[in-house]
Structures are given as structure tokens and as C-alpha cells.
Amino acid sequence: MHFATCIVIEDEIPAQRILKNYISKISSIELVGTYQSALKANEGLKK
């Protein structure tokens, strides 16, 4: 059961992998997107 959703905004791919791995271990958080910039995140969230 997820209590919160989140996105990752990080321009470095290795750091994205670390964050996604960490988030995947927290059952109460659902990762809904990963973006390399705030502009891309904004575009993705508008869809």
C-alpha cells in the first residue's frame, strides 16, 4: 500500500539509479517518474 507518490529529478544517471533503488525499498512510497531536469519533469507531469 502506497501512502505517497514521488518523482526523481536528477541529471546524473548513476545518482538516479541510486535514488530509484532506495525508493524501491520503501513500501509506502511509489515512484511515478524520473526526470533529468525540472523542465522535463514539468512537461511530464502535465500529461
N, CA, C and O atoms as a GROMACS GRO file, in nm:
protein
  188
    1MET      N    1   0.085  -0.119   0.000
    1MET     CA    2   0.000   0.000   0.000
    1MET      C    3   0.089   0.125   0.000
    1MET      O    4   0.180   0.137   0.082
    2HIS      N    5   0.061   0.215  -0.093
    2HIS     CA    6   0.142   0.336  -0.104
    2HIS      C    7   0.070   0.453  -0.036
    2HIS      O    8  -0.050   0.474  -0.056
    3PHE      N    9   0.143   0.528   0.044
    3PHE     CA   10   0.088   0.644   0.110
    3PHE      C   11   0.131   0.773   0.043
    3PHE      O   12   0.069   0.878   0.062
    4ALA      N   13   0.236   0.764  -0.038
    4ALA     CA   14   0.286   0.884  -0.105
    4ALA      C   15   0.341   0.845  -0.242
    4ALA      O   16   0.387   0.733  -0.263
    5THR      N   17   0.334   0.938  -0.334
    5THR     CA   18   0.397   0.921  -0.463
    5THR      C   19   0.509   1.023  -0.474
    5THR      O   20   0.505   1.128  -0.410
    6CYS      N   21   0.609   0.992  -0.556
    6CYS     CA   22   0.720   1.085  -0.570
    6CYS      C   23   0.777   1.076  -0.711
    6CYS      O   24   0.750   0.982  -0.786
    7ILE      N   25   0.857   1.175  -0.744
    7ILE     CA   26   0.934   1.175  -0.867
    7ILE      C   27   1.079   1.202  -0.830
    7ILE      O   28   1.108   1.258  -0.724
    8VAL      N   29   1.169   1.162  -0.918
    8VAL     CA   30   1.311   1.192  -0.902
    8VAL      C   31   1.348   1.291  -1.010
    8VAL      O   32   1.322   1.269  -1.128
    9ILE      N   33   1.410   1.401  -0.970
    9ILE     CA   34   1.466   1.497  -1.065
    9ILE      C   35   1.616   1.502  -1.038
    9ILE      O   36   1.661   1.558  -0.938
   10GLU      N   37   1.691   1.443  -1.129
   10GLU     CA   38   1.836   1.431  -1.111
   10GLU      C   39   1.899   1.418  -1.249
   10GLU      O   40   1.857   1.335  -1.329
   11ASP      N   41   2.000   1.499  -1.276
   11ASP     CA   42   2.060   1.498  -1.408
   11ASP      C   43   2.168   1.390  -1.426
   11ASP      O   44   2.206   1.359  -1.539
   12GLU      N   45   2.217   1.334  -1.319
   12GLU     CA   46   2.320   1.231  -1.329
   12GLU      C   47   2.256   1.092  -1.321
   12GLU      O   48   2.191   1.058  -1.222
   13ILE      N   49   2.277   1.013  -1.426
   13ILE     CA   50   2.215   0.882  -1.436
   13ILE      C   51   2.255   0.789  -1.319
   13ILE      O   52   2.168   0.722  -1.264
   14PRO      N   53   2.383   0.784  -1.280
   14PRO     CA   54   2.417   0.698  -1.165
   14PRO      C   55   2.342   0.738  -1.037
   14PRO      O   56   2.301   0.651  -0.960
   15ALA      N   57   2.326   0.865  -1.015
   15ALA     CA   58   2.252   0.912  -0.897
   15ALA      C   59   2.105   0.876  -0.908
   15ALA      O   60   2.041   0.842  -0.808
   16GLN      N   61   2.049   0.881  -1.029
   16GLN     CA   62   1.910   0.839  -1.050
   16GLN      C   63   1.894   0.693  -1.008
   16GLN      O   64   1.798   0.658  -0.939
   17ARG      N   65   1.988   0.608  -1.050
   17ARG     CA   66   1.980   0.466  -1.016
   17ARG      C   67   1.983   0.445  -0.865
   17ARG      O   68   1.907   0.364  -0.811
   18ILE      N   69   2.069   0.517  -0.797
   18ILE     CA   70   2.079   0.505  -0.651
   18ILE      C   71   1.948   0.547  -0.586
   18ILE      O   72   1.897   0.478  -0.497
   19LEU      N   73   1.894   0.660  -0.629
   19LEU     CA   74   1.768   0.708  -0.571
   19LEU      C   75   1.652   0.613  -0.598
   19LEU      O   76   1.573   0.585  -0.509
   20LYS      N   77   1.643   0.564  -0.722
   20LYS     CA   78   1.536   0.470  -0.756
   20LYS      C   79   1.548   0.342  -0.674
   20LYS      O   80   1.447   0.288  -0.629
   21ASN      N   81   1.669   0.294  -0.655
   21ASN     CA   82   1.690   0.174  -0.575
   21ASN      C   83   1.647   0.198  -0.430
   21ASN      O   84   1.580   0.114  -0.370
   22TYR      N   85   1.686   0.310  -0.375
   22TYR     CA   86   1.649   0.342  -0.237
   22TYR      C   87   1.497   0.354  -0.222
   22TYR      O   88   1.439   0.300  -0.128
   23ILE      N   89   1.434   0.424  -0.314
   23ILE     CA   90   1.288   0.444  -0.307
   23ILE      C   91   1.215   0.311  -0.322
   23ILE      O   92   1.113   0.290  -0.257
   24SER      N   93   1.266   0.221  -0.405
   24SER     CA   94   1.200   0.092  -0.426
   24SER      C   95   1.196   0.008  -0.299
   24SER      O   96   1.113  -0.082  -0.287
   25LYS      N   97   1.282   0.037  -0.204
   25LYS     CA   98   1.286  -0.037  -0.078
   25LYS      C   99   1.190   0.018   0.026
   25LYS      O  100   1.174  -0.041   0.133
   26ILE      N  101   1.125   0.129  -0.004
   26ILE     CA  102   1.031   0.190   0.090
   26ILE      C  103   0.890   0.163   0.040
   26ILE      O  104   0.845   0.223  -0.058
   27SER      N  105   0.821   0.072   0.107
   27SER     CA  106   0.691   0.025   0.056
   27SER      C  107   0.583   0.132   0.057
   27SER      O  108   0.484   0.119  -0.015
   28SER      N  109   0.599   0.235   0.135
   28SER     CA  110   0.496   0.338   0.144
   28SER      C  111   0.510   0.448   0.038
   28SER      O  112   0.428   0.540   0.033
   29ILE      N  113   0.613   0.438  -0.046
   29ILE     CA  114   0.636   0.539  -0.150
   29ILE      C  115   0.634   0.474  -0.287
   29ILE      O  116   0.696   0.371  -0.309
   30GLU      N  117   0.560   0.536  -0.378
   30GLU     CA  118   0.555   0.490  -0.516
   30GLU      C  119   0.626   0.591  -0.605
   30GLU      O  120   0.589   0.709  -0.608
   31LEU      N  121   0.726   0.546  -0.678
   31LEU     CA  122   0.797   0.632  -0.773
   31LEU      C  123   0.717   0.634  -0.903
   31LEU      O  124   0.693   0.530  -0.964
   32VAL      N  125   0.677   0.753  -0.945
   32VAL     CA  126   0.593   0.764  -1.065
   32VAL      C  127   0.667   0.826  -1.184
   32VAL      O  128   0.612   0.831  -1.294
   33GLY      N  129   0.789   0.872  -1.164
   33GLY     CA  130   0.863   0.928  -1.276
   33GLY      C  131   1.004   0.966  -1.238
   33GLY      O  132   1.034   0.997  -1.123
   34THR      N  133   1.091   0.962  -1.339
   34THR     CA  134   1.230   1.004  -1.323
   34THR      C  135   1.263   1.099  -1.436
   34THR      O  136   1.240   1.069  -1.553
   35TYR      N  137   1.318   1.214  -1.402
   35TYR     CA  138   1.345   1.319  -1.500
   35TYR      C  139   1.485   1.373  -1.479
   35TYR      O  140   1.539   1.371  -1.369
   36GLN      N  141   1.544   1.422  -1.590
   36GLN     CA  142   1.679   1.476  -1.583
   36GLN      C  143   1.682   1.627  -1.560
   36GLN      O  144   1.789   1.683  -1.539
   37SER      N  145   1.567   1.692  -1.563
   37SER     CA  146   1.562   1.836  -1.534
   37SER      C  147   1.423   1.872  -1.485
   37SER      O  148   1.327   1.798  -1.506
   38ALA      N  149   1.415   1.987  -1.420
   38ALA     CA  150   1.285   2.036  -1.372
   38ALA      C  151   1.192   2.067  -1.489
   38ALA      O  152   1.071   2.048  -1.480
   39LEU      N  153   1.248   2.116  -1.599
   39LEU     CA  154   1.165   2.145  -1.716
   39LEU      C  155   1.103   2.018  -1.772
   39LEU      O  156   0.984   2.016  -1.806
   40LYS      N  157   1.182   1.911  -1.781
   40LYS     CA  158   1.129   1.784  -1.830
   40LYS      C  159   1.026   1.727  -1.733
   40LYS      O  160   0.927   1.668  -1.776
   41ALA      N  161   1.049   1.744  -1.605
   41ALA     CA  162   0.953   1.698  -1.506
   41ALA      C  163   0.821   1.773  -1.520
   41ALA      O  164   0.714   1.713  -1.513
   42ASN      N  165   0.830   1.901  -1.538
   42ASN     CA  166   0.710   1.983  -1.555
   42ASN      C  167   0.631   1.937  -1.676
   42ASN      O  168   0.508   1.925  -1.670
   43GLU      N  169   0.699   1.913  -1.786
   43GLU     CA  170   0.632   1.865  -1.907
   43GLU      C  171   0.569   1.728  -1.884
   43GLU      O  172   0.455   1.705  -1.925
   44GLY      N  173   0.640   1.639  -1.818
   44GLY     CA  174   0.591   1.506  -1.793
   44GLY      C  175   0.472   1.503  -1.700
   44GLY      O  176   0.382   1.421  -1.716
   45LEU      N  177   0.471   1.592  -1.603
   45LEU     CA  178   0.360   1.594  -1.505
   45LEU      C  179   0.235   1.657  -1.563
   45LEU      O  180   0.125   1.635  -1.512
   46LYS      N  181   0.248   1.736  -1.668
   46LYS     CA  182   0.130   1.797  -1.731
   46LYS      C  183   0.050   1.697  -1.813
   46LYS      O  184  -0.068   1.721  -1.842
   47LYS      N  185   0.112   1.586  -1.849
   47LYS     CA  186   0.045   1.485  -1.933
   47LYS      C  187  -0.061   1.410  -1.859
   47LYS      O  188  -0.126   1.323  -1.916
   0.00000   0.00000   0.00000
